[in-house]
Amino acid sequence: MTAVITPRPEPVRPDSPYQSYVYAYPHKSAYRPFPDPPALSEVWRGEDVGALSLYTHIPFCEMRCGFCNLFTRSTPPAEQVGAYLDALERQADAVAASLPDGAAFARAALGGGTPTYLTADELVRVYDLTERALGVDLAAIPVSVETSPATATPDRLAVLAERGATRLSIGVQSFLDSEAHAAGRPQRRAEVDRALAAIREHTRADLNVDLIYGIDRQDARTWAYSLDTALEWEPEEVYLYPLYVRPLTGLGRRARDWDDHRLDLYRQGRDHLRERGYEQVSMRMFRRADAPEATGPDYCCQTDGMVGLGCGARSYTSTTHYSFDYAVGVGQVRSIIADFTGRDGAGLSRAEVGFRLDADERRRRHVLQSLLRTEGLDAAAYADRFAARPEADFPDAFAALAGRGWLEREEGAARVRLTEEGLAHSDAIGPLFFSPDVVALMADYEAR
């Protein structure tokens, strides 16, 4: 996934359409150490584990992009990579021993960082240790893997193809070297083209291309060039990400101009893709209408559990989100990785940092994870789960959206959706549903 830096030192304008990218709720900056870290077996006790998602985090990259806020370090020594995979295997065994009987996985993803920073042999080892410990056949379920222009090499791609990867996501950001460099990604166009050609030649996986808009000096013409160049590869998916950067002191009027510019580029990109046969799934995600349907059951992000492996991964149960410590700064990331690699199985068998979701937080998560997608919120499903109407639980937020004309309803109010303009403001709508506790925790978080 493409990462973005969410501003903290200076407040975002209250009317900005770019408040916060809500890909999960609550954000990791709301996590805190548990006073008495529970055993993983306790956290997962009584959970529905029949269709789990599996996420494995590889916190290594060949470079650290200027916009990145993911948990990763660049060019680690080879011995640390080996030690990390050793710890990953110990953790997988500890997790397997903690899950209830009948645990099964319906889908998986390898992210980071850049999983394909690993060598071909190391990728084989990740697949092998995961399948052995968790009893999952990764070739039998949908598996998404993130890659980069520099690491999508034929030998690595051959491993992914042989092991059945069904989706490859590559962060291109821009097909113009000058724009990529301006966004803090020192890549060369020739390298990007080689990587895309290799993906198409050596795999049958769906291709996702990430692009960024709002880069310094990017305009409608250069944005159209990147969009059209991406489409030459006929990707099954395209993600369009707004650039988030730390604002400079005294941006003043320019901050509003930049917001307007990003919105213009978003609308241009949205219309460009839809006119060329892509269907919009969310503010960021577009899928080619004629692409084959994804195999396997759909992930229900409102209710399905997730098992995370690696010290940058999150795990979700119905009431608890947990992970290891989180940081962005180079020194802190290295320290956390060193701590992870030094642990034995017992040290990997507890949930140490996280957030417990009470009934109110579970309602907020359900609304957020539904409303920010084009299909919207199924009000009947919400009522079945929580015995309430979403508008009754969050009257102020829904009134604000309705007042702006950003909501639409199916006949009979069975489903509530964002309008086209509402979807464009997803990054401002998400925070409307944050609880006061989460807002306070995020504001108190000390970025490291």
C-alpha positions in Angstrom: 0.0 0.0 0.0 1.2 3.5 -0.7 1.9 5.4 2.5 1.2 9.0 3.2 2.4 11.2 6.0 -0.5 12.6 8.0 0.3 16.1 9.3 0.6 16.5 13.1 2.8 19.4 14.2 0.4 21.9 12.5 -3.3 21.5 12.6 -5.1 20.7 9.3 -7.6 23.3 8.3 -11.0 22.3 9.7 -12.6 22.6 6.3 -9.9 20.8 4.4 -11.0 17.7 2.4 -7.8 16.0 3.5 -8.0 15.4 7.2 -7.0 11.8 7.6 -6.7 8.6 5.5 -9.0 6.1 7.3 -8.0 2.7 6.1 -8.6 1.2 9.5 -10.3 2.3 12.7 -8.9 3.3 15.1 -5.5 4.4 13.8 -2.4 2.9 15.3 -1.6 6.3 16.9 -4.6 5.5 19.2 -3.0 2.3 20.4 -1.4 2.1 23.8 0.4 -0.5 25.8 -2.0 -2.9 27.7 -1.4 -2.6 31.4 -1.6 -6.4 31.8 -0.8 -7.8 28.3 -3.2 -10.6 27.7 -2.2 -14.0 26.2 -3.1 -14.4 22.5 -5.2 -17.4 23.4 -7.3 -15.2 25.7 -7.7 -12.5 23.0 -8.9 -15.0 20.4 -11.1 -17.1 22.8 -14.6 -17.3 21.5 -13.9 -15.6 18.2 -15.3 -16.7 14.9 -12.2 -17.9 13.2 -13.7 -19.8 10.2 -12.7 -17.2 7.6 -9.7 -15.2 8.9 -7.5 -12.9 6.9 -3.7 -13.2 7.3 -1.3 -10.3 6.9 2.5 -10.8 7.0 4.6 -7.6 7.3 8.1 -7.4 5.9 9.6 -4.2 7.2 12.3 -3.7 4.7 12.8 -1.6 1.6 15.5 -0.7 -0.8 14.9 3.0 0.0 12.6 5.1 2.2 10.3 7.2 0.1 9.8 10.8 1.2 6.0 10.4 1.7 6.2 7.1 3.6 4.9 6.7 7.2 4.9 2.9 7.2 6.8 0.8 9.6 9.9 0.0 7.6 13.7 0.5 7.3 15.8 0.7 4.2 18.7 -1.6 3.2 19.0 -3.6 6.4 22.1 -5.9 6.9 21.5 -9.4 5.6 21.9 -10.9 9.1 19.0 -8.8 10.4 16.7 -10.0 7.6 17.6 -13.6 8.5 17.0 -13.0 12.2 13.6 -11.3 11.3 12.5 -14.4 9.4 13.6 -16.6 12.3 11.4 -14.5 14.7 8.6 -14.6 12.2 8.6 -18.4 12.3 8.6 -18.4 16.1 5.7 -15.9 16.1 3.7 -18.0 13.5 4.1 -21.0 15.8 3.0 -19.0 18.8 0.0 -17.6 17.0 -1.0 -21.1 15.7 -1.0 -22.5 19.2 -3.2 -19.6 20.4 -6.0 -19.7 17.8 -9.1 -21.7 18.6 -9.8 -25.1 17.0 -11.1 -24.8 13.5 -9.2 -21.7 12.5 -9.0 -21.3 8.8 -7.8 -18.6 6.4 -9.8 -17.2 3.5 -7.3 -14.7 2.2 -3.8 -13.4 2.8 -1.5 -10.5 2.0 2.2 -9.8 2.2 3.0 -6.2 2.8 5.5 -3.9 4.2 7.8 -2.3 3.6 8.4 -4.2 0.4 8.0 -8.0 0.6 9.9 -8.5 -2.6 12.9 -6.8 -1.0 13.5 -10.4 0.2 15.5 -12.7 -2.1 13.7 -15.4 -4.0 14.8 -18.0 -1.5 13.7 -15.8 1.4 10.2 -15.4 -0.2 10.0 -19.2 -0.4 10.9 -19.4 3.3 8.1 -17.0 4.2 5.6 -19.1 2.3 6.9 -22.3 3.8 6.9 -21.2 7.4 3.5 -19.7 7.1 1.9 -22.8 5.5 3.6 -25.1 8.0 2.8 -23.2 11.2 -0.8 -22.2 10.3 -1.8 -25.1 8.2 -2.9 -23.0 5.3 -2.4 -23.7 1.6 -1.7 -20.2 0.3 -2.0 -21.4 -3.3 -5.7 -22.2 -2.6 -6.7 -18.7 -1.4 -6.4 -15.2 -2.8 -3.0 -13.7 -1.9 -1.9 -10.1 -2.5 1.7 -9.1 -2.5 3.2 -5.6 -2.6 6.3 -5.0 -4.8 8.3 -2.1 -6.1 10.0 -1.2 -9.4 13.4 -2.1 -8.2 12.4 -5.5 -6.7 9.9 -6.9 -9.2 12.6 -9.1 -10.7 11.9 -12.3 -12.7 13.3 -14.6 -10.0 11.2 -13.2 -7.3 8.1 -13.0 -9.5 8.7 -16.7 -10.4 8.3 -17.6 -6.8 5.1 -15.6 -6.4 3.7 -17.2 -9.6 4.6 -20.7 -8.5 3.1 -20.2 -5.0 -0.2 -18.8 -6.5 -0.1 -15.1 -5.8 -3.4 -13.6 -7.2 -2.7 -9.9 -7.0 0.5 -7.8 -7.2 0.5 -4.2 -6.2 3.3 -1.9 -7.4 3.9 1.7 -6.2 4.7 3.7 -9.3 3.4 7.1 -8.0 4.3 8.9 -11.3 5.6 7.9 -14.7 7.6 11.1 -14.8 11.0 10.9 -13.1 10.9 14.5 -12.1 7.6 14.0 -10.2 8.7 10.8 -8.6 11.8 12.6 -7.3 9.7 15.6 -6.1 7.6 13.1 -4.1 10.8 11.7 -2.5 11.0 8.6 -4.6 14.3 8.5 -6.6 13.3 6.0 -9.3 13.9 5.9 -13.0 11.2 5.4 -15.6 13.1 2.6 -17.4 13.1 0.6 -14.1 9.4 1.1 -13.8 8.8 -0.2 -17.3 11.0 -3.2 -16.8 9.1 -4.1 -13.6 5.7 -3.9 -15.2 6.8 -5.9 -18.2 8.2 -8.6 -15.9 5.0 -8.8 -13.9 2.9 -9.3 -17.0 5.4 -11.8 -18.5 6.1 -13.9 -15.4 2.8 -13.9 -13.5 -1.0 -14.2 -14.1 -1.8 -12.2 -11.1 -4.0 -9.2 -11.1 -1.9 -6.0 -11.4 -2.6 -2.9 -9.2 -0.8 0.3 -10.0 -0.5 3.0 -7.3 -0.4 6.6 -8.5 -0.1 9.9 -6.4 -1.7 13.2 -7.2 -0.8 16.6 -5.6 3.0 16.4 -6.2 4.8 19.7 -6.5 4.5 21.1 -10.1 2.2 18.3 -11.2 -0.6 19.6 -13.4 -3.6 18.2 -15.3 -1.4 17.4 -18.3 1.3 15.5 -16.4 -1.4 13.7 -14.3 -3.2 12.6 -17.5 0.2 11.3 -18.8 0.7 9.1 -15.8 -2.9 7.9 -15.9 -2.7 7.0 -19.6 0.7 5.4 -19.2 -0.6 3.2 -16.4 -3.5 2.1 -18.5 -1.3 0.9 -21.3 -0.5 -2.0 -19.0 -4.2 -2.8 -18.6 -4.1 -3.1 -14.8 -7.0 -4.8 -13.2 -6.8 -2.2 -10.4 -5.6 1.4 -10.0 -5.3 3.2 -6.7 -5.2 7.0 -6.7 -3.7 8.5 -3.6 -3.6 12.2 -2.6 -0.2 13.3 -1.4 -0.1 14.1 2.3 2.9 16.0 3.5 3.9 17.8 6.6 2.7 21.4 6.0 5.3 24.2 6.1 5.0 27.0 8.5 3.1 29.9 6.9 1.5 28.0 4.1 -1.5 30.3 4.6 -3.5 30.8 1.5 -1.4 28.2 -0.4 -2.8 25.4 1.8 -6.3 26.1 0.5 -5.0 26.3 -3.1 -3.3 23.0 -2.6 -6.5 21.4 -1.3 -8.4 22.7 -4.3 -5.6 21.5 -6.7 -5.7 18.0 -5.2 -9.5 17.9 -5.5 -9.3 18.9 -9.1 -6.7 16.2 -9.9 -8.8 13.6 -8.0 -11.9 14.5 -10.1 -9.8 14.4 -13.3 -8.4 11.0 -12.4 -11.7 9.6 -11.3 -13.5 10.6 -14.5 -10.5 9.5 -16.6 -10.6 6.0 -15.2 -14.4 5.7 -15.3 -14.5 6.8 -18.9 -12.0 4.1 -19.7 -13.9 1.2 -18.2 -13.0 1.3 -14.5 -15.5 1.1 -11.7 -14.9 3.1 -8.6 -14.8 1.1 -5.4 -13.8 3.8 -2.9 -12.2 7.2 -3.1 -8.9 5.6 -3.9 -9.7 2.2 -5.5 -10.7 1.6 -9.1 -11.2 -1.8 -10.7 -11.4 -2.6 -14.4 -15.0 -3.6 -15.1 -14.1 -6.4 -17.4 -11.6 -7.9 -15.0 -12.4 -11.4 -13.8 -14.1 -11.5 -10.4 -11.8 -12.1 -7.5 -11.8 -15.7 -6.2 -12.7 -16.7 -2.7 -15.1 -15.1 -0.2 -15.3 -11.3 0.1 -13.5 -9.9 3.1 -16.0 -8.3 5.5 -13.9 -5.6 7.1 -16.6 -4.8 9.6 -16.6 -8.2 11.2 -14.0 -10.6 9.9 -10.9 -11.3 12.0 -7.3 -10.7 10.9 -4.1 -12.3 12.1 -1.0 -10.2 11.7 2.5 -11.6 11.6 5.6 -9.4 11.9 6.4 -6.5 14.2 4.6 -4.0 11.9 1.4 -6.0 11.5 -1.9 -5.4 13.2 -4.3 -8.1 14.3 -8.1 -7.7 14.7 -10.6 -9.6 16.7 -14.2 -8.4 17.3 -13.3 -6.5 20.4 -9.5 -6.0 20.4 -6.9 -4.6 17.9 -3.3 -5.3 18.8 0.2 -5.1 17.4 3.7 -4.4 18.5 5.0 -0.9 19.2 4.7 1.6 16.3 7.1 4.1 15.1 8.2 5.9 11.9 11.6 7.4 12.8 14.6 5.3 11.7 16.1 4.8 15.1 12.9 3.7 16.7 12.0 1.4 13.9 15.4 -0.3 14.2 15.0 -0.6 17.9 11.6 -2.3 17.6 12.8 -4.7 14.9 15.8 -5.6 17.2 13.4 -6.2 20.1 11.2 -8.4 17.9 14.1 -10.5 16.5 15.4 -11.1 20.1 12.2 -12.7 21.4 11.5 -16.3 22.0 8.1 -18.0 21.5 6.8 -17.0 24.9 7.7 -13.3 24.2 5.6 -13.5 21.1 2.5 -15.0 22.7 1.0 -11.9 24.2 -0.8 -8.8 22.9 1.2 -5.9 24.2 0.0 -2.8 22.4 -3.5 -2.1 21.1 -7.0 -0.9 21.6 -10.1 -2.5 23.1 -13.3 -1.7 21.2 -16.4 -1.2 23.3 -19.9 -1.3 21.8 -19.7 2.3 20.7 -16.3 1.9 19.0 -17.5 -1.2 17.2 -20.5 0.8 15.9 -18.1 3.5 14.7 -15.8 1.0 13.0 -18.7 -0.6 11.2 -20.1 2.7 9.9 -16.6 3.9 8.7 -15.7 0.6 7.0 -19.0 0.7 5.1 -19.7 4.3 4.3 -16.3 5.0 2.7 -16.9 2.5 -0.1 -19.2 3.1 -3.0 -21.7 0.4 -2.0 -22.3 2.3 1.2 -23.8 1.3 4.5 -26.4 -1.5 4.7 -28.7 -0.1 7.3 -30.5 -3.4 7.7 -27.3 -5.3 8.4 -26.3 -2.6 10.9 -29.6 -2.9 12.6 -29.3 -6.7 12.8 -25.9 -6.4 14.4 -26.5 -3.5 16.8 -30.3 -3.3 17.2 -30.3 0.3 16.2 -30.3 2.6 13.2 -27.0 4.2 12.3 -28.5 7.7 12.0 -29.9 7.3 15.6 -26.4 6.3 16.9 -24.6 9.1 15.1 -27.2 11.8 14.5 -24.8 14.8 14.4 -22.4 13.2 11.9 -25.2 12.0 9.6 -26.9 15.4 9.8 -23.7 17.1 8.8 -23.3 14.9 5.8 -26.9 15.3 4.8 -26.7 19.1 5.2 -23.8 19.2 2.7 -25.7 17.0 0.3 -23.2 14.2 0.6 -25.6 11.4 1.3 -28.1 9.5 -0.8 -30.4 6.6 0.1 -32.0 3.8 -1.7 -35.8 3.6 -1.7 -36.9 2.5 1.7 -33.5 3.7 3.2 -32.2 0.2 3.1 -28.7 1.5 2.1 -27.0 4.8 2.7 -24.3 5.9 0.3 -22.0 8.8 -0.1 -22.8 10.9 -3.2 -20.1 11.4 -5.8 -19.0 14.6 -4.0 -19.2 13.0 -0.6 -16.9 10.2 -1.8 -14.4 12.9 -2.9 -14.4 14.1 0.7 -13.9 10.7 2.3 -10.8 11.9 4.1 -12.8 14.6 5.8 -15.9 12.3 6.4 -14.0 9.5 8.2 -12.9 11.7 11.1 -16.5 12.8 11.7 -17.1 9.4 13.2 -14.0 9.2 15.4 -14.9 8.9 19.1 -13.7 11.6 21.5 -11.5 9.0 23.2 -9.8 8.1 19.9 -9.4 11.8 18.9 -7.7 12.5 22.3 -5.4 9.5 22.0 -4.3 10.4 18.5 -3.7 14.0 19.5 -1.7 12.9 22.5 0.4 10.5 20.5 4.1 11.4 20.4 5.3 10.7 16.9 8.6 8.8 16.9 
